[in-house]
Amino acid sequence: MKGLPAMHEDEMGAMNDRRDSQRIPVAMDAVLNYQAQVMVCSIRDISLNGAFIQGTPAGVPYFNAPVELGLTLTSGGETKQHRFPAKICRITDNGVGLTFGDVGMDAYFSLVNLVYNA
């Protein structure tokens, strides 16, 4: 089953106005998992609801594809690896936008710590 076509930045103006949480600029490495593919990538910005991957990784799946984003985050002085289920919500010439699905409490609190203490 194929996904919907990619949305380009000029089509995304209305979507940018619907963000539920503030994005913060970051420069951090992450791992994007899609089926049997593992892609090392860099995050440009992140929020409680999603992230933007800088540059378009080779082999990026289609719009609305389910993926998993692996991040190493520090919370309470402890560094842990977390997995965030996500979907591709935007594909541009500059990168890929992700929206997070349901995340566990530990991962969520680590993300809150990152976003509000950056």
Number of C-alpha atoms within 10 A of each C-alpha: 3 9 10 10 11 16 13 12 14 8 11 12 10 9 11 10 8 8 12 10 12 13 17 15 15 16 12 15 15 17 17 23 19 16 9 5 11 14 15 12 19 20 21 20 19 24 21 19 18 23 24 24 25 18 16 16 15 7 10 18 19 17 20 19 16 19 22 21 24 19 19 15 18 16 15 8 7 8 11 13 11 19 17 20 20 24 21 23 21 22 24 16 10 12 19 23 23 26 21 20 15 10 15 12 9 12 20 16 17 20 22 15 15 18 19 11 7 9
